[in-house]
Amino acid sequence: MYLLLTLLSTVCLAQPADSVPAPSNVLNAPYPRIYPDLRVTFRVNAPQASKVQIAPSGNANGLGRGPFDMVKDDKGVWTVTTPPARPGFHYYTLLVDGYPANDPSSETYFGWAKQTSGLEVPDKTIDFYDIKDVPHGDVRTHWYKSKVTAAWRRAFVYTPPEYDVNPRKRFPVLYLQHGSGESERGWTMQGRANFILDNLIASGIAVPMILVMDNGYASKPGDPPSSRGNAAFPEVVVHDLLPGIEAKYRAIPDRDHRAIAGLSMGAGQAMQTGFANLDRFAYIGAFSGVMRNFDLNATYNGIFSDPAALNKKVRLFWMGFGDLEGDLFTAGKSVHSQLDRAKVRHVWFETGGSHEWQVWRKSLYDFAPRLFKH
C-alpha cells in the first residue's frame, strides 16, 4: 500500500521536556513518549494518509478504550496524546485509513496471533521484574521432535544463575505456559519471567529452579494445516516435553520437584495437565484461568470430590486474577468459594488489573516463592 514507505519513519521533532521515550521503543526512537502522569504521546509520519488512529488491542487494554484519533500537521506528521495509562505492558495497533499496521517506533511482540506493537509503561511502585545487578540465569532454546505431533517444536528454558557454576546440582522445574494468541516467547519477552526469577532467587525468596516455556498449540498428524488447536498439548507435555527436558537438563525427575502453571489459556492447560497427572506434578498454578461450569463432583473427572485425598497429593493449587477481569474474576471467585467450603486446600490471589501482563507478572512473583519448599 501507498502508506508503507511513508509510515515507517518517525519524525524527530522537538520532544516535550517532561516526557521520556517508552522503554519498549526501538533504539533511539523518541516516540511513543510517556509523561509523569502516564499520559502517552504517539507520533507517526504518514503524509499520504487521510486518517490515522491508535487502537489498543482488546476491550480491557490499559491504554484505555480507543481507538484514539491522531491529528495531522502540515508536514504529514500525526500525533495524539492518550489519557493516563495503567502501568505495565499493553498491545496496540496503528490504523491507517482503516489498515492495521505496527508502529515502526515500538518493538513488536507475538500477541493476538500475530506480531503486534507493544508499549511498556513503567510502574514506579514496583521493581521486581526490572533488570538488576544480581546474578542472571540463561534463557536457552530447546528444539525437539515431538512424537505426538510428528513435528519440530521449540521451547525456551531458563536455567538459574548457579546452573553452570555447580555442574553436579540438580534443580526443580516449573513448566509455565502462555495465553491464547501468544507463543513460547511470551513469558520472557512480555512477562520478564527470567528477571523475576533472577531477583527472587538472588533475594533468597525463591529456590533456584529451571523454567520451561513451550508453545501451547499442538495438533496431531491429520489435523487441518490451518488448525491452531491445543487439544494435544497435555500429551506433548507428558510424552515429549518432560522426558526431553529431564534427559537434557539437570532436572530432579519426580513429582515433588515439578510444577505446572500458565496464564489464561495456559492456566486451563496447566490444570488439565496437572490434575490428570498428579503422579507427575505436585504444584499447579492458574493465572487468570477459570474452570467453566465448575462442579465439585464432576470437573476434572471429580478430582475435587474427595478433598482429603486431593490435599494429600497436591502440595499447592494456586489461583490468581486481576480485580478488573470482569466475568473471569467473578467466576474464579465463585470457584474459590466452593473450594473453601469443600475444604480443598488452595491459595487465592487477587491484584489490581485486567486480563493483562502486569497481573500475570505479579502472579508469578507470588507463585514462584511458594514452590519446592516442602
DRENSE-345233 format. One record per residue (C-alpha): residue in three letters; x, y, z. Coordinates in steps of 0.1 Angstrom, whole numbers, plus 2048, in hexadecimal, padded with zeros to 3 digits. Each point is the difference from the previous one (the first is absolute). Example, Ala and Ser with C-alpha at 12.3 -4.5 7.8 and 13.67 -1.06 7.14 Angstrom:
BEGIN
ALA87B7D384ESER80E8227F9
END
This chain:
BEGIN
MET800800800TYR80A8247FBLEU804806825LEU81A7E5808LEU81F8147F5THR7F482180ELEU7F27F2820LEU81F7ED80BSER81481E80BTHR7FE81581FVAL8058267FECYS81980D81ALEU7F0821809ALA805811821GLN7F47EA81CPRO7EE80B820ALA81980681CASP7EB7EF81ASER7FC7DF7EDVAL8177E37F9PRO8017E67E4ALA7EF7DF809PRO8177E480BSER7F07EB7E5ASN80B8177E3VAL8187F47E6LEU82380E803ASN801827800ALA7DB8047F8PRO7F381E812TYR7DC7F57FEPRO7EA7F4810ARG80781681EILE7F37FC824TYR7F981D818PRO8037FF826ASP7DA7FC802LEU8027E37E8ARG7F08117E2VAL80F7F37E0THR8088147E0PHE8027EC7E0ARG80E8107E0VAL8007F17DDASN80B80D7DEALA7E67F87E6PRO7FB81E7E9GLN7EA7EE7E6ALA7E87F2819SER7DE810806LYS7F97F0823VAL8187F181AGLN7F67F1821ILE8107EF81EALA7EC7E0807PRO8067EF822SER7FC7DA7FCGLY7E37F2814ASN7E4811814ALA8137FE821ASN82080F7F3GLY813816819LEU80481B7E6GLY7DB807802ARG7E37FB7E8GLY80A80B7DEPRO8048057E4PHE811822806ASP7FE8177E2MET8218107F7VAL8048247F3LYS8148087E0ASP81781E7FEASP80B8127E0LYS81E7E97FCGLY7EB7E0800VAL8087F6823TRP7E47F2815THR7FF804826VAL7EA7F681DTHR804801826THR7EB7E6812PRO7F1802823PRO8167F281CALA8077DB7FBARG8037E4819PRO8237F5808GLY80B7E17EEPHE8017F17DDHIS7E68087E6TYR7FB7F57DCTYR7F48197E6THR7FC8057DBLEU80281D7E8LEU7E18047EAVAL80A8137E0ASP7E18067EBGLY7F27E1810TYR81E7EB7F9PRO8107F081FALA826805802ASN81B7FD81AASP81081F80EPRO8248027F2SER80C81281FSER7F67E4818GLU80C7DD805THR7E87E57F4TYR7F57E1814PHE7ED7E17F6GLY7DD80780DTRP7DD7FD7F2ALA80E7E57E9LYS8178187EEGLN81D817805THR7F181E812SER80E82180DGLY804802826LEU80481C818GLU8117FC822VAL7F381A819PRO81880181FASP7F17FA822LYS81381581ATHR7F17EC81DILE8107DE7F8ASP8217F47F2PHE7FE7DA803TYR8027FB7DBASP81B8197F8ILE8237F77F5LYS815803820ASP8257FC809VAL7FB7DC80CPRO80C7DF7F1HIS7EC7F87E1GLY7F57DE7F2ASP8007F77DBVAL7E37FC7E9ARG8087E37E8THR7EE7F37E1HIS7F57DC801TRP7F67F07DFTYR7F17DE800LYS7ED7E87E8SER7DE7F8810LYS7F47DC7FEVAL7DD80D806THR7FE81A7E5ALA81B7F17E8ALA80E8247FDTRP81D81480DARG7F881581EARG81181C813ALA801807825PHE81381B813VAL8137F481FTYR80C81681CTHR81C7F2815PRO808811821PRO821813805GLU8117E4812TYR7F77E67E6ASP8228017EEVAL813809820ASN7F67E1812PRO7FF7E47E5ARG7F77E4819LYS7E181180EARG7DD7F77F4PHE7E3818800PRO7DA7FF802VAL7EC80A7E1LEU7E38187FATYR7EE7FB7DFLEU7F08227F9GLN7E78067E3HIS7F681F7ECGLY7DD80B7F7SER7EA7FE7E1GLY80F8117E1GLU822802810SER81E7E87FEGLU81D7F1813ARG8118227FEGLY7E5811815TRP80D7F9823THR82280E7F9MET7F881C7E7GLN7E080D80FGLY8007F0823ARG825805809ALA7FF7DE812ASN8257FC7FFPHE807821812ILE7E47F8819LEU8117DF809ASP823810800ASN7F481981ALEU7ED7E7815ILE81D7E8801ALA81981B807SER7EC80B81EGLY7FB7DD80DILE7DB8027FDALA7FD7E47E5VAL8157E17FDPRO8157FD7E1MET7EC7EF7E5ILE7FF7F87DBLEU7E48117EDVAL7F27F07E0MET7E98147E8ASP7F27EC7E3ASN7E88097E4GLY7DD7F880BTYR7F37F77DEALA8037DB7F7SER7EE7EE7E4LYS8037DC7F7PRO8077F37DCGLY7E18027EBASP7F381F80FPRO7F981C7E7PRO81F8147F7SER7EF82080BSER7F77F2822ARG80E81181FGLY7F17E7817ASN80F7F8822ALA7EE7E0809ALA8207EC7FCPHE814816817PRO7FC7EB820GLU80D7E17EDVAL81E8157F4VAL808809823VAL7FF7DD80EHIS80F7ED7E3ASP8188187F0LEU80881F816LEU8067F0822PRO8167E47F4GLY8138177E8ILE80781A81AGLU80A7E781AALA8177EF7E8LYS8128207F5TYR7FF815820ARG8097F8824ALA7DC7FF80BILE7F47ED81FPRO7EA7E67F0ASP7E47FB81AARG7DE80F806ASP80B81381FHIS8188147EBARG7E88077E3ALA7E781D7FDILE7EA80A7E3ALA7EF8227FCGLY7F48187E6LEU7EB81E7F8SER7DE8017F0MET8007E47E6GLY8207F4810ALA7EE7FF822GLY7E77E87F2GLN81B7EB7F1ALA8137FF821MET7E17F5813GLN7F67E77E6THR8237F17FEGLY808803825PHE7E17F180FALA8007E37E7ASN8247F8808LEU804804826ASP81A7E47FEARG8168197EEPHE7F782280EALA7FC80C824TYR7FB8257FAILE7E68107E9GLY7FB8257F9ALA7E38117EDPHE8068257F7SER7DF8107F3GLY7F37DE7F7VAL7DE7F380CMET7EF7DE800ARG7E08087EDASN7E07F080DPHE8137F481FASP7F17E2810LEU8117F281FASN7F67DD7F8ALA8068007DATHR81B8197F6TYR8207EF7F6ASN7F07DE805GLY7F5808823ILE82280680EPHE7F381A819SER7E57E980EASP8197F1819PRO81181E80FALA8147EC819ALA8107EA7E5LEU80681D7EAASN81181481CLYS8187E4806LYS80B7FF7DBVAL8018257F7ARG819815813LEU7F48207F1PHE7E280A7EBTRP8028257F9MET7E58167EFGLY8058257F8PHE7ED81C7EEGLY8008257FAASP7E3812810LEU7F68107DFGLU7FC7DF7EDGLY7DA802801ASP7EE7DE7FBLEU8217ED803PHE80780F822THR7DC7F980CALA8017DC7F4GLY8227FB80FLYS7F580D822SER7E27E97FEVAL8177E27FBHIS81680D81DSER7E1802817GLN7F57DD7F7LEU8237F2806ASP801811821ARG7DF7F180BALA80B7DE7F5LYS821805813VAL8157FB7E0ARG82180F80AHIS80A81C7E7VAL80E8237FETRP7EA81D7F4PHE81281F7F2GLU7F18207F3THR8118207F4GLY7F78207EEGLY7FD7FD7DASER7EE7F07E4HIS8097E37E9GLU82380C7FATRP8257F9805GLN80381681FVAL7E87E8812TRP8137E27F4ARG82280E80ALYS7F2805823SER7F17DE800LEU8227F07F8TYR81081581BASP7E87F281APHE7FF7DC7F2ALA8257F97FBPRO80B805824ARG7E77E680CLEU80F7E47EBPHE8177E480ALYS803808825HIS7F07E080D
END
